[in-house]
Amino acid sequence: KLVVTNPENDIITKLKEIEISGNTQPDNKVTLNENDVFVNSEGYFSETIPLQDGINTIKIKAINRLNKESSVIRRIILE
């Protein structure tokens, strides 16, 4: 299970950074573009990442202890 609550969908923004947040099972490993993200005891994660001009593709991935993966991709356009 992997739910990305922010951003809900692909967006266009003028902000130089964006918060990626959501939830999963508490014992899952979560990565943003292959970088590990802290998951709290309730399965919630949140990470603010910088954006580059143009299209930013962000892959959020959760891996459970059996190595099964769920992933979500968000595209954020920085104007």
N, C-alpha and C positions, 0 to 999 in steps of 0.2 A: 504494500500500500504506500502510495506517495501522493500527497495533495499539495500543490503549490497555490498558496492563497494570495501572494503578492509577487509580481503583478499577475492579475487574473488571466490576461491574454497578452498577445503581442501589442506593444504600444509605441507611440512616438512621444518623445520628451525633449525638453531643453535642459534638464538636470544633468550634471556631470557624473552623478552616481545614482545607483538604485538599490533599494533593499529587496532581496529575494528571501521570502519566508514561506513556511508551510509546516506540514507535519507528516510523520510516518510512524512506524513502530519504534518504540524507545530503544530497542537493541540493534536497529539498522544503522549501517554506515551511510552517510550522505556526502556527496561531492558536488561542487559547483565547478564545471569545466575542469574536472579531475583534481580539484583542490578539496581536501577534507574540510567538513563543516561540523561544528559542535551540535550535537543533538541532546536536548535535556531529558530528564527522566520521564517526561510526558510525551516525548517524541517530537517536540517543537524545535524548529531550527530557524535561524535568521542570520543573514550575512549581507553587509552592504558592499557592493563592488563598484569600481570605477567604470565609466563608459567611455568609449572612443567615438569620434565623429563617424556618422554613418550607421550601418547595421551592426549590432552586437548580438551574436548568437550565444545563448547561455543554456548549457545542458545541466540539468539537475538530475542526479541519479541516486537512488537508494538501493543498497545491497543488503540482503538479509543474511543470517548466519549460515544458510544453505547455499549462498552465492547466487541466489536468484535476484535479478535486477528489474527495477522499474525506473523509467526515465521520462522526463518532461523537457521539452525544448521551448524556450521563449526567445523571441526576436524583439529586441528593443532598438529603435532607431533614435539616435541622438541628432537633433537638428542643429 
